[in-house]
Amino acid sequence: MLNKKVLVVVFILLPCLGLTILPIYAIASGYFMPSQEHLLRARDRLPAGNILQIGFSSGSVKCDGEKCDYRQSFDQKQYISTGDPAKVVSIKKGYDGLWSISESRFTFASGLSLLALYMLVFAGLTYSVRGLKSA
């Protein structure tokens, strides 16, 4: 049987830390290492103001022996602006070089779901730290 500490660390602490660190990493990487191609396209869609990268995503290349499939390979970034912080622009560059741009709004419902997610993260971090102290 697995030790309680191992279970707490693997199933509670590590996922909660990942959910805490990934948004900070997205903002920091967009600030310190911005993608100029993505940023220029974001400026066309966002109102005047400071632009902040809030997310990123990328697809992977699947290789089977010597043959590789690049169809699922892409680079995507999400941006907001201080002029309209509720407007989120996602800019995706596919492997084939085609750009796609989509816009969405950050609504009250999405804000509540984000708040609920981070309340669970905080509860998970609190539980795991207390569990590791007592075990």
Disulfide bonds with the S-S distance in Angstrom:
Cys63-Cys68 2.15
